[in-house]
Structure formats: structure tokens, C-alpha cells
């Protein structure tokens, strides 16, 4: 548990200013350029530079290492604002603050933190979380990438898939198997591999259903040699725990992101229903349309309350396993339903490119897949509840 999680480094007053600035940036600078991001499949350089200056590349990195030091309760409030626009914006700096950065914050040595966290916080370095493989996605126990010790060095071989920010990454946080799983642990270690290391090859940018501007690709490691100092925490047995902890925290963030996008879909739906007419009558006057809007609003309110409660449970240390999975499951499924209703409310217009709800409909489908599918979340929730009950009954 990091100090910044339990004791906020940013006061409520200062955080409200950060939140207000982020909201203004999203709504006035990014929302008007969503179509440009979609058409060009990239976030414009000037928006990236603005995000850097605002500290968004390191908002969840402790101040000691040059970040803003927001804890998870503050992180989710920011995520709900970032979710209001193209998810490609958040994707630029999401791994620095989230699944990649938190591995270093929570498990790195002092030397590793001082080497990498400050340039990550400024946006000078973009880090990628290289866990997913062709045969190992939501469950890292199926990992096949291998790391073999060679003297004091390690040799890494394997293939990673769907790695966010890989085409622009400077650093890969790579999970690899050092031995078969045994009674001592999962046998998974995590290594810090600079993108320019010999043997690292980044594949072509993936063509995806949505989230244009958020780049992913395959990454291969062919006899990649790294020094002992690249082993996170200096221990072979940190990898699995680091992955699980980082993913659990990230799930709360993704849930908040989903709430922000659901709010945008709701706002677009209400605005359209209030003005679009059918037979001379605004469609928002029709009870069946009002019922769809009511379902959207209910989902958004429930999701926002769940995310805030879950973030507080994480910060206090009370629940870092079941609640994150429940929040991710509910909120990502909810935003899918809200986006579907938004298209329905818009009618034929909602199926047209350049209409925000059409993009949102495609963008949010991925939220139910990455950082653990909905099915994996159900297994975590149900499995842990049953295990706890069985333990109590003994």
C-alpha cells in the first residue's frame, strides 16, 4: 500500500482546481476535435503537449518522483472527466499512471523509481504494460514469454499482443515466466525493457473496431538481454503479485472512465431528444424515449456511486480484490447499455459516422475486454466470496 494512497498528497482544495482545469481542457479543447482524432487516428501533438503541461502524464505518480500524487479516490474523479471525450486522450497517459506506472510505484527498487518515474511523470517517457499474449489475456497464469538467467543478465523471448501505446513506447514493463508455477509462487517475474533494446520489435499498428487514436500493436522479444537491474523489485517472485495488484487498481479507473463516457452518451441523448422532432413533436415528449433516458440516468448514477465507494475501499485497504472487479463489471456493462440506448434514441442518425454516439458505441465495447473481461470479473467476485465462506465454515 503506497503512502500516496492512504494519505493524499493533494489537498481537497488543490484537487478541485486540478479537476476543474481537466474538465475545462476536455470540454473546450478536446471535445471539439474528436472528429479530427477519429479521422486521423491520432491525438494532435498540441493536445499531447497541453496534457504534459497539466501534469496528466503523471497524475497518479507520487510527488516524490515528479507526479501530482493523486490517490485512487481522486484518480476516479479525474477519470470520469477524461471519459467524457475520445478515449484516445486518456490512453496517451493511462499506462504511465496506471498499470505500468503502478508496478514501479508499488514494487520497484529505489534505483528503478528514480530512473524511470520522473520522465514518465513529465511525459518524456511513455511506458507500456506488456502482459497480454496470444494465449494469455485476462489470466496471466497462462504466460509463455520466458526469461532465462545468463550470468547476471536475463534473456527474454516471447510474443506480446494488443499492447497499448507500443508504437510510441520508450519502456516496456514485461512479464515473463522464469520457471514453472510451483508451491513457491507463480514463477512470473517482471522486467523493465527499454524499447530500443536489441531484439525488441514492435509490430504494425492494430486496426481496431473503435478507439481511434489509441494505438496498440504486437511486441516481440527475440533473445533480448537485460541486466539484473531490470528485474522489478530485484525478485523473481514479484511479477504475478505486481500484475494482479496493478490490474485490480486499474479496474477501478476503467470503471470510472466508463461512467464518464456513459454521462456523455446520456447528455447527447437528452440534447437530441429535446430538439429532434417526429411529426412536429420533440421525441423527448414521448414516454418510451423518456423511459430509455431514465434507464441511462439510473445506470450513470449507480455507476458513479459504486466507483466512488470502491475507490474509498481501495484507499483504506478494506477491499482491493472483490470491489474493483464488481465496479469494473457493472460500469463497463452499464456503459454498453447506455451507449446502445443512445444510438436507439438518435434513430438512424445514431448509426451515422461523425455523430458522437456512434463513436461512443464502438469505443466502449473494448472496456468489457481489457484489464480483465467481464467473465474474469465474475470469476473473481464469485470465487472469492465462496472461498471466504468456506474458510469461515471450517
C-alpha positions as a Markdown table, in Angstrom:
| # | Residue | x | y | z |
|---|---|---|---|---|
| 1 | Unk | 0.0 | 0.0 | 0.0 |
| 2 | Unk | 1.6 | 3.3 | -1.1 |
| 3 | Unk | 1.7 | 6.3 | 1.1 |
| 4 | Unk | 0.0 | 8.4 | -1.5 |
| 5 | Unk | -3.0 | 6.1 | -1.5 |
| 6 | Unk | -3.6 | 6.2 | 2.3 |
| 7 | Unk | -2.5 | 9.8 | 2.9 |
| 8 | Unk | -3.5 | 12.2 | 0.0 |
| 9 | Unk | -0.6 | 14.3 | -1.2 |
| 10 | Unk | -3.0 | 16.8 | -2.8 |
| 11 | Unk | -5.5 | 18.7 | -0.6 |
| 12 | Unk | -9.2 | 18.8 | -1.4 |
| 13 | Unk | -8.9 | 22.4 | -2.4 |
| 14 | Unk | -6.0 | 21.9 | -4.7 |
| 15 | Unk | -7.6 | 18.8 | -6.2 |
| 16 | Unk | -10.8 | 20.7 | -7.0 |
| 17 | Unk | -8.6 | 23.1 | -9.1 |
| 18 | Unk | -6.9 | 20.2 | -10.9 |
| 19 | Unk | -10.4 | 18.7 | -11.6 |
| 20 | Unk | -11.8 | 22.0 | -12.9 |
| 21 | Unk | -8.8 | 22.5 | -15.2 |
| 22 | Unk | -9.1 | 19.0 | -16.5 |
| 23 | Unk | -12.8 | 19.4 | -17.1 |
| 24 | Unk | -12.2 | 22.7 | -19.0 |
| 25 | Unk | -9.5 | 21.1 | -21.1 |
| 26 | Unk | -11.6 | 18.1 | -22.0 |
| 27 | Unk | -14.8 | 20.1 | -22.8 |
| 28 | Unk | -13.3 | 23.1 | -24.6 |
| 29 | Unk | -10.1 | 21.8 | -26.2 |
| 30 | Unk | -10.7 | 18.0 | -26.8 |
| 31 | Unk | -14.4 | 17.6 | -27.4 |
| 32 | Unk | -14.4 | 20.0 | -30.4 |
| 33 | Unk | -11.6 | 17.9 | -32.1 |
| 34 | Unk | -13.0 | 14.4 | -31.6 |
| 35 | Unk | -13.7 | 14.1 | -35.3 |
| 36 | Unk | -10.2 | 15.1 | -36.1 |
| 37 | Unk | -8.8 | 12.4 | -33.7 |
| 38 | Unk | -11.1 | 9.8 | -35.3 |
| 39 | Unk | -10.3 | 10.7 | -38.9 |
| 40 | Unk | -6.5 | 11.0 | -38.4 |
| 41 | Unk | -6.3 | 8.1 | -35.9 |
| 42 | Unk | -4.1 | 10.1 | -33.6 |
| 43 | Unk | -4.3 | 12.7 | -30.9 |
| 44 | Unk | -2.9 | 16.0 | -32.2 |
| 45 | Unk | 0.5 | 17.0 | -30.9 |
| 46 | Unk | -0.7 | 20.3 | -29.4 |
| 47 | Unk | -3.2 | 18.4 | -27.2 |
| 48 | Unk | -0.5 | 16.0 | -26.1 |
| 49 | Unk | 1.7 | 19.0 | -25.2 |
| 50 | Unk | -1.1 | 20.6 | -23.2 |
| 51 | Unk | -1.7 | 17.3 | -21.4 |
| 52 | Unk | 2.0 | 17.2 | -20.5 |
| 53 | Unk | 2.0 | 20.7 | -19.1 |
| 54 | Unk | -1.1 | 20.0 | -17.0 |
| 55 | Unk | 0.8 | 17.0 | -15.4 |
| 56 | Unk | -1.6 | 14.4 | -16.8 |
| 57 | Unk | 1.1 | 12.0 | -17.7 |
| 58 | Unk | 2.0 | 11.7 | -14.0 |
| 59 | Unk | -1.2 | 12.5 | -12.1 |
| 60 | Unk | -1.1 | 9.2 | -10.1 |
| 61 | Unk | 2.7 | 9.1 | -9.7 |
| 62 | Unk | 3.9 | 10.3 | -6.2 |
| 63 | Unk | 5.2 | 13.9 | -5.9 |
| 64 | Unk | 8.5 | 12.5 | -4.8 |
| 65 | Unk | 9.0 | 11.3 | -8.3 |
| 66 | Unk | 7.6 | 14.4 | -10.1 |
| 67 | Unk | 4.0 | 13.4 | -10.3 |
| 68 | Unk | 0.8 | 15.1 | -8.9 |
| 69 | Unk | 0.4 | 12.3 | -6.3 |
| 70 | Unk | -3.3 | 11.7 | -6.6 |
| 71 | Unk | -4.7 | 8.8 | -4.7 |
| 72 | Unk | -7.3 | 6.4 | -6.3 |
| 73 | Unk | -10.3 | 8.3 | -4.8 |
| 74 | Unk | -9.0 | 11.4 | -6.6 |
| 75 | Unk | -8.0 | 9.4 | -9.7 |
| 76 | Unk | -11.5 | 8.2 | -10.3 |
| 77 | Unk | -12.9 | 11.7 | -10.3 |
| 78 | Unk | -10.4 | 12.7 | -12.9 |
| 79 | Unk | -11.1 | 9.6 | -14.9 |
| 80 | Unk | -14.8 | 10.4 | -15.0 |
| 81 | Unk | -13.9 | 13.7 | -16.7 |
| 82 | Unk | -11.5 | 12.1 | -19.1 |
| 83 | Unk | -14.1 | 9.6 | -20.1 |
| 84 | Unk | -16.3 | 12.4 | -21.4 |
| 85 | Unk | -14.3 | 12.6 | -24.6 |
| 86 | Unk | -12.5 | 10.4 | -27.1 |
| 87 | Unk | -10.9 | 7.6 | -25.0 |
| 88 | Unk | -7.7 | 8.0 | -27.1 |
| 89 | Unk | -6.8 | 11.1 | -24.9 |
| 90 | Unk | -6.7 | 9.1 | -21.7 |
| 91 | Unk | -5.0 | 6.3 | -23.4 |
| 92 | Unk | -1.9 | 8.5 | -24.1 |
| 93 | Unk | -1.0 | 8.7 | -20.5 |
| 94 | Unk | -3.2 | 5.9 | -19.0 |
| 95 | Unk | -0.4 | 3.3 | -18.8 |
| 96 | Unk | 2.1 | 5.8 | -17.3 |
| 97 | Unk | -0.3 | 6.5 | -14.4 |
| 98 | Unk | -2.0 | 3.1 | -14.3 |
| 99 | Unk | -1.0 | -0.5 | -14.9 |
| 100 | Unk | 2.6 | 0.2 | -16.0 |
| 101 | Unk | 3.4 | 3.1 | -13.6 |
| 102 | Unk | 1.9 | 1.4 | -10.6 |
| 103 | Unk | 4.1 | -1.6 | -11.0 |
| 104 | Unk | 7.1 | 0.7 | -10.5 |
| 105 | Unk | 5.4 | 2.8 | -7.7 |
| 106 | Unk | 4.4 | -0.3 | -5.8 |
| 107 | Unk | 7.2 | -2.8 | -6.5 |
| 108 | Unk | 10.2 | -1.1 | -8.0 |
| 109 | Unk | 13.5 | -0.6 | -6.3 |
| 110 | Unk | 14.6 | 3.0 | -5.3 |
| 111 | Unk | 17.0 | 2.9 | -8.2 |
| 112 | Unk | 14.3 | 1.9 | -10.7 |
| 113 | Unk | 11.9 | 4.5 | -9.4 |
| 114 | Unk | 14.5 | 7.3 | -9.7 |
| 115 | Unk | 15.5 | 6.2 | -13.2 |
| 116 | Unk | 12.0 | 5.9 | -14.7 |
| 117 | Unk | 9.2 | 7.6 | -12.7 |
| 118 | Unk | 10.2 | 11.2 | -13.2 |
| 119 | Unk | 10.5 | 11.0 | -17.0 |
| 120 | Unk | 7.2 | 9.1 | -17.0 |
| 121 | Unk | 5.5 | 11.8 | -14.9 |
| 122 | Unk | 6.6 | 14.5 | -17.4 |
| 123 | Unk | 5.6 | 12.5 | -20.5 |
| 124 | Unk | 9.2 | 12.3 | -21.7 |
| 125 | Unk | 8.9 | 8.5 | -21.4 |
| 126 | Unk | 5.8 | 6.5 | -22.4 |
| 127 | Unk | 5.6 | 3.2 | -20.6 |
| 128 | Unk | 3.7 | 0.1 | -21.9 |
| 129 | Unk | 2.3 | -2.8 | -19.9 |
| 130 | Unk | 3.4 | -5.9 | -21.8 |
| 131 | Unk | 1.4 | -8.7 | -20.3 |
| 132 | Unk | -1.2 | -10.0 | -22.8 |
| 133 | Unk | -0.1 | -12.8 | -25.2 |
| 134 | Unk | -1.8 | -14.8 | -27.9 |
| 135 | Unk | -2.5 | -17.5 | -25.3 |
| 136 | Unk | -2.7 | -15.4 | -22.1 |
| 137 | Unk | -5.0 | -12.5 | -21.7 |
| 138 | Unk | -7.1 | -11.8 | -18.7 |
| 139 | Unk | -5.5 | -14.6 | -16.8 |
| 140 | Unk | -1.6 | -14.2 | -16.7 |
| 141 | Unk | -1.1 | -17.7 | -15.3 |
| 142 | Unk | -1.0 | -18.9 | -19.0 |
| 143 | Unk | 2.1 | -16.7 | -19.7 |
| 144 | Unk | 4.5 | -18.3 | -22.2 |
| 145 | Unk | 7.1 | -15.5 | -22.6 |
| 146 | Unk | 10.3 | -16.8 | -20.9 |
| 147 | Unk | 13.2 | -15.1 | -19.1 |
| 148 | Unk | 16.3 | -17.3 | -18.5 |
| 149 | Unk | 19.2 | -16.2 | -16.4 |
| 150 | Unk | 22.5 | -15.9 | -18.2 |
| 151 | Unk | 25.2 | -15.0 | -15.7 |
| 152 | Unk | 24.0 | -11.8 | -14.0 |
| 153 | Unk | 21.8 | -10.9 | -17.1 |
| 154 | Unk | 18.4 | -12.2 | -18.2 |
| 155 | Unk | 17.5 | -13.3 | -21.7 |
| 156 | Unk | 13.8 | -12.7 | -22.7 |
| 157 | Unk | 12.0 | -14.5 | -25.5 |
| 158 | Unk | 8.3 | -14.3 | -26.4 |
| 159 | Unk | 5.4 | -12.5 | -28.1 |
| 160 | Unk | 3.0 | -9.9 | -26.6 |
| 161 | Unk | -0.3 | -8.9 | -28.2 |
| 162 | Unk | -2.6 | -5.8 | -28.1 |
| 163 | Unk | 0.0 | -3.8 | -26.2 |
| 164 | Unk | -1.4 | -0.2 | -25.6 |
| 165 | Unk | 1.0 | 2.6 | -26.7 |
| 166 | Unk | 3.5 | 0.1 | -28.0 |
| 167 | Unk | 4.2 | 2.1 | -31.2 |
| 168 | Unk | 5.2 | 5.1 | -29.2 |
| 169 | Unk | 6.6 | 3.4 | -26.0 |
| 170 | Unk | 10.0 | 4.1 | -24.7 |
| 171 | Unk | 9.8 | 1.5 | -22.0 |
| 172 | Unk | 8.1 | -1.9 | -21.8 |
| 173 | Unk | 7.1 | -3.4 | -18.4 |
| 174 | Unk | 7.4 | -7.0 | -19.5 |
| 175 | Unk | 6.0 | -10.0 | -17.7 |
| 176 | Unk | 7.9 | -13.3 | -18.3 |
| 177 | Unk | 8.0 | -16.8 | -16.8 |
| 178 | Unk | 11.3 | -17.7 | -15.1 |
| 179 | Unk | 10.1 | -21.2 | -14.0 |
| 180 | Unk | 7.0 | -23.3 | -13.9 |
| 181 | Unk | 4.5 | -22.4 | -11.3 |
| 182 | Unk | 5.2 | -24.2 | -8.0 |
| 183 | Unk | 4.5 | -24.1 | -4.3 |
| 184 | Unk | 6.8 | -21.1 | -4.0 |
| 185 | Unk | 4.7 | -19.0 | -6.4 |
| 186 | Unk | 3.5 | -18.4 | -10.0 |
| 187 | Unk | 7.1 | -18.2 | -11.4 |
| 188 | Unk | 6.3 | -14.9 | -13.2 |
| 189 | Unk | 8.8 | -12.0 | -13.0 |
| 190 | Unk | 8.5 | -8.5 | -14.4 |
| 191 | Unk | 11.3 | -6.7 | -16.2 |
| 192 | Unk | 11.9 | -3.1 | -17.4 |
| 193 | Unk | 12.9 | -3.2 | -21.0 |
| 194 | Unk | 13.8 | 0.0 | -22.9 |
| 195 | Unk | 12.1 | 0.0 | -26.4 |
| 196 | Unk | 15.5 | 0.4 | -28.1 |
| 197 | Unk | 17.0 | -2.7 | -26.6 |
| 198 | Unk | 18.4 | -5.2 | -29.3 |
| 199 | Unk | 15.8 | -7.9 | -30.1 |
| 200 | Unk | 12.7 | -5.8 | -29.3 |
| 201 | Unk | 10.4 | -5.5 | -32.3 |
| 202 | Unk | 7.2 | -3.6 | -32.4 |
| 203 | Unk | 4.6 | -4.8 | -35.0 |
| 204 | Unk | 2.3 | -2.8 | -37.2 |
| 205 | Unk | -0.4 | -0.7 | -35.6 |
| 206 | Unk | -3.6 | -2.7 | -35.0 |
| 207 | Unk | -6.7 | -1.8 | -36.9 |
| 208 | Unk | -9.5 | -1.9 | -34.3 |
| 209 | Unk | -13.3 | -1.5 | -34.1 |
| 210 | Unk | -13.0 | 1.7 | -32.2 |
| 211 | Unk | -10.9 | 3.9 | -30.0 |
| 212 | Unk | -9.2 | 5.6 | -33.0 |
| 213 | Unk | -6.1 | 7.4 | -31.9 |
| 214 | Unk | -5.3 | 4.9 | -29.1 |
| 215 | Unk | -2.6 | 2.7 | -30.7 |
| 216 | Unk | -1.9 | -0.9 | -29.9 |
| 217 | Unk | 0.3 | -3.5 | -31.6 |
| 218 | Unk | 2.2 | -6.7 | -31.1 |
| 219 | Unk | 5.6 | -6.7 | -29.5 |
| 220 | Unk | 8.2 | -9.5 | -29.9 |
| 221 | Unk | 11.2 | -10.2 | -27.8 |
| 222 | Unk | 14.0 | -12.2 | -29.5 |
| 223 | Unk | 16.9 | -13.0 | -27.3 |
| 224 | Unk | 16.5 | -9.7 | -25.5 |
| 225 | Unk | 19.3 | -9.3 | -23.0 |
| 226 | Unk | 18.7 | -7.1 | -19.9 |
| 227 | Unk | 20.9 | -6.6 | -16.8 |
| 228 | Unk | 19.9 | -7.8 | -13.3 |
| 229 | Unk | 18.9 | -4.2 | -12.5 |
| 230 | Unk | 16.0 | -4.6 | -15.0 |
| 231 | Unk | 14.2 | -7.2 | -12.7 |
| 232 | Unk | 11.5 | -5.2 | -10.9 |
| 233 | Unk | 12.0 | -5.2 | -7.1 |
| 234 | Unk | 15.1 | -7.4 | -7.6 |
| 235 | Unk | 12.9 | -10.5 | -7.1 |
| 236 | Unk | 11.7 | -13.2 | -9.5 |
| 237 | Unk | 8.5 | -13.7 | -7.5 |
| 238 | Unk | 7.2 | -10.2 | -7.7 |
| 239 | Unk | 5.7 | -10.4 | -11.2 |
| 240 | Unk | 2.4 | -12.1 | -10.6 |
| 241 | Unk | 1.5 | -10.1 | -7.5 |
| 242 | Unk | 2.5 | -6.9 | -9.3 |
| 243 | Unk | 0.3 | -7.8 | -12.2 |
| 244 | Unk | -2.7 | -8.6 | -10.1 |
| 245 | Unk | -2.3 | -5.5 | -7.8 |
| 246 | Unk | -1.8 | -3.2 | -10.8 |
| 247 | Unk | -4.7 | -4.7 | -12.7 |
| 248 | Unk | -7.1 | -4.5 | -9.7 |
| 249 | Unk | -6.3 | -0.8 | -9.2 |
| 250 | Unk | -6.7 | -0.2 | -13.0 |
| 251 | Unk | -10.1 | -1.8 | -12.9 |
| 252 | Unk | -11.4 | 0.9 | -10.6 |
| 253 | Unk | -10.0 | 3.5 | -13.0 |
| 254 | Unk | -11.6 | 1.8 | -16.1 |
| 255 | Unk | -14.9 | 1.7 | -14.2 |
| 256 | Unk | -14.7 | 5.4 | -13.6 |
| 257 | Unk | -13.8 | 6.0 | -17.2 |
| 258 | Unk | -16.9 | 4.1 | -18.2 |
| 259 | Unk | -19.1 | 6.3 | -16.0 |
| 260 | Unk | -17.7 | 9.4 | -17.7 |
| 261 | Unk | -18.4 | 8.1 | -21.2 |
| 262 | Unk | -21.9 | 7.0 | -20.1 |
| 263 | Unk | -22.5 | 10.6 | -18.9 |
| 264 | Unk | -21.5 | 11.9 | -22.3 |
| 265 | Unk | -23.9 | 9.4 | -24.0 |
| 266 | Unk | -26.7 | 10.4 | -21.7 |
| 267 | Unk | -26.0 | 14.1 | -22.3 |
| 268 | Unk | -26.0 | 13.6 | -26.1 |
| 269 | Unk | -29.3 | 11.6 | -25.8 |
| 270 | Unk | -31.1 | 14.2 | -23.7 |
| 271 | Unk | -30.0 | 17.1 | -26.0 |
| 272 | Unk | -31.1 | 15.2 | -29.1 |
| 273 | Unk | -34.4 | 14.2 | -27.6 |
| 274 | Unk | -35.2 | 17.7 | -26.5 |
| 275 | Unk | -34.8 | 19.1 | -30.0 |
| 276 | Unk | -35.3 | 16.4 | -32.7 |
| 277 | Unk | -38.9 | 16.2 | -33.8 |
| 278 | Unk | -41.2 | 13.4 | -35.1 |
| 279 | Unk | -44.4 | 14.6 | -36.6 |
| 280 | Unk | -43.7 | 18.1 | -35.2 |
| 281 | Unk | -43.3 | 16.9 | -31.7 |
| 282 | Unk | -39.9 | 16.7 | -29.8 |
| 283 | Unk | -39.2 | 13.0 | -29.4 |
| 284 | Unk | -38.3 | 13.7 | -25.8 |
| 285 | Unk | -42.0 | 14.2 | -25.2 |
| 286 | Unk | -42.7 | 10.6 | -26.0 |
| 287 | Unk | -42.9 | 8.3 | -22.9 |
| 288 | Unk | -40.9 | 5.4 | -24.4 |
| 289 | Unk | -38.0 | 7.8 | -25.2 |
| 290 | Unk | -38.2 | 9.2 | -21.6 |
| 291 | Unk | -38.1 | 5.6 | -20.3 |
| 292 | Unk | -34.8 | 5.0 | -22.2 |
| 293 | Unk | -33.3 | 8.2 | -20.8 |
| 294 | Unk | -34.5 | 7.2 | -17.3 |
| 295 | Unk | -32.6 | 3.9 | -17.7 |
| 296 | Unk | -29.5 | 5.7 | -18.9 |
| 297 | Unk | -29.6 | 8.2 | -15.9 |
| 298 | Unk | -30.1 | 5.4 | -13.4 |
| 299 | Unk | -27.1 | 3.5 | -14.8 |
| 300 | Unk | -24.9 | 6.5 | -14.6 |
| 301 | Unk | -25.9 | 7.4 | -11.0 |
| 302 | Unk | -25.5 | 3.8 | -9.8 |
| 303 | Unk | -22.1 | 3.5 | -11.6 |
| 304 | Unk | -20.8 | 6.8 | -10.1 |
| 305 | Unk | -21.8 | 5.8 | -6.6 |
| 306 | Unk | -20.2 | 2.4 | -7.0 |
| 307 | Unk | -16.9 | 3.8 | -8.4 |
| 308 | Unk | -16.6 | 6.3 | -5.5 |
| 309 | Unk | -17.3 | 3.7 | -2.9 |
| 310 | Unk | -14.9 | 1.2 | -4.4 |
| 311 | Unk | -12.1 | 3.8 | -4.6 |
| 312 | Unk | -12.5 | 4.6 | -0.9 |
| 313 | Unk | -12.4 | 0.9 | -0.1 |
| 314 | Unk | -9.1 | 0.6 | -2.0 |
| 315 | Unk | -7.6 | 3.7 | -0.4 |
| 316 | Unk | -8.5 | 2.4 | 3.1 |
| 317 | Unk | -7.2 | -1.1 | 2.2 |
| 318 | Unk | -10.5 | -2.6 | 3.2 |
| 319 | Unk | -11.2 | -4.3 | -0.2 |
| 320 | Unk | -8.7 | -4.5 | -3.1 |
| 321 | Unk | -10.0 | -7.6 | -4.7 |
| 322 | Unk | -13.7 | -8.1 | -5.0 |
| 323 | Unk | -15.0 | -4.5 | -5.1 |
| 324 | Unk | -12.6 | -3.5 | -8.0 |
| 325 | Unk | -13.9 | -6.4 | -10.1 |
| 326 | Unk | -17.6 | -5.6 | -9.2 |
| 327 | Unk | -17.1 | -1.9 | -10.2 |
| 328 | Unk | -15.4 | -2.8 | -13.5 |
| 329 | Unk | -18.0 | -5.5 | -14.3 |
| 330 | Unk | -21.0 | -3.2 | -13.5 |
| 331 | Unk | -19.8 | 0.0 | -15.0 |
| 332 | Unk | -18.4 | -1.4 | -18.3 |
| 333 | Unk | -21.6 | -3.4 | -18.9 |
| 334 | Unk | -23.6 | -0.4 | -17.9 |
| 335 | Unk | -21.9 | 2.0 | -20.4 |
| 336 | Unk | -22.5 | -0.6 | -23.1 |
| 337 | Unk | -26.2 | -0.5 | -22.4 |
| 338 | Unk | -26.3 | 3.3 | -22.1 |
| 339 | Unk | -24.4 | 3.7 | -25.4 |
| 340 | Unk | -26.8 | 1.3 | -27.1 |
| 341 | Unk | -29.8 | 3.3 | -25.8 |
| 342 | Unk | -28.1 | 6.5 | -27.1 |
| 343 | Unk | -28.0 | 5.1 | -30.6 |
| 344 | Unk | -31.6 | 4.0 | -30.3 |
| 345 | Unk | -32.8 | 7.4 | -29.2 |
| 346 | Unk | -30.9 | 9.0 | -32.1 |
| 347 | Unk | -32.6 | 6.6 | -34.5 |
| 348 | Unk | -31.0 | 6.4 | -38.0 |
| 349 | Unk | -28.8 | 9.4 | -37.1 |
| 350 | Unk | -27.2 | 7.4 | -34.3 |
| 351 | Unk | -25.8 | 5.0 | -36.9 |
| 352 | Unk | -24.0 | 7.6 | -38.9 |
| 353 | Unk | -20.3 | 8.4 | -38.6 |
| 354 | Unk | -19.4 | 11.8 | -37.2 |
| 355 | Unk | -22.3 | 11.5 | -34.7 |
| 356 | Unk | -20.7 | 11.3 | -31.2 |
| 357 | Unk | -22.9 | 8.4 | -30.0 |
| 358 | Unk | -21.9 | 6.2 | -33.0 |
| 359 | Unk | -18.2 | 6.6 | -31.9 |
| 360 | Unk | -19.1 | 6.1 | -28.3 |
| 361 | Unk | -21.0 | 2.8 | -29.2 |
| 362 | Unk | -17.8 | 1.4 | -30.8 |
| 363 | Unk | -15.3 | 2.8 | -28.3 |
| 364 | Unk | -16.9 | 1.4 | -25.1 |
| 365 | Unk | -17.1 | -2.2 | -26.4 |
| 366 | Unk | -13.4 | -2.6 | -25.6 |
| 367 | Unk | -14.0 | -1.7 | -21.9 |
| 368 | Unk | -15.6 | -5.1 | -21.3 |
| 369 | Unk | -12.5 | -6.8 | -22.6 |
| 370 | Unk | -9.3 | -5.2 | -21.4 |
| 371 | Unk | -7.8 | -5.3 | -17.9 |
| 372 | Unk | -9.9 | -8.5 | -17.4 |
| 373 | Unk | -13.0 | -9.5 | -19.3 |
| 374 | Unk | -16.5 | -9.3 | -17.7 |
| 375 | Unk | -16.3 | -13.1 | -17.4 |
| 376 | Unk | -13.0 | -13.0 | -15.4 |
| 377 | Unk | -14.5 | -10.3 | -13.1 |
| 378 | Unk | -17.4 | -12.7 | -12.4 |
| 379 | Unk | -15.0 | -15.5 | -11.5 |
| 380 | Unk | -13.0 | -13.2 | -9.2 |
| 381 | Unk | -16.1 | -12.0 | -7.4 |
| 382 | Unk | -17.9 | -15.3 | -7.1 |
| 383 | Unk | -14.8 | -17.3 | -6.4 |
| 384 | Unk | -13.5 | -15.0 | -3.6 |
| 385 | Unk | -16.9 | -14.9 | -1.9 |
| 386 | Unk | -17.3 | -18.7 | -1.9 |
| 387 | Unk | -13.7 | -19.1 | -0.7 |
| 388 | Unk | -14.3 | -16.7 | 2.2 |
| 389 | Unk | -17.5 | -18.5 | 3.2 |
| 390 | Unk | -15.7 | -21.9 | 3.1 |
| 391 | Unk | -12.9 | -20.5 | 5.2 |
| 392 | Unk | -15.3 | -19.2 | 7.8 |
| 393 | Unk | -17.2 | -22.5 | 8.0 |
| 394 | Unk | -14.1 | -24.5 | 8.8 |
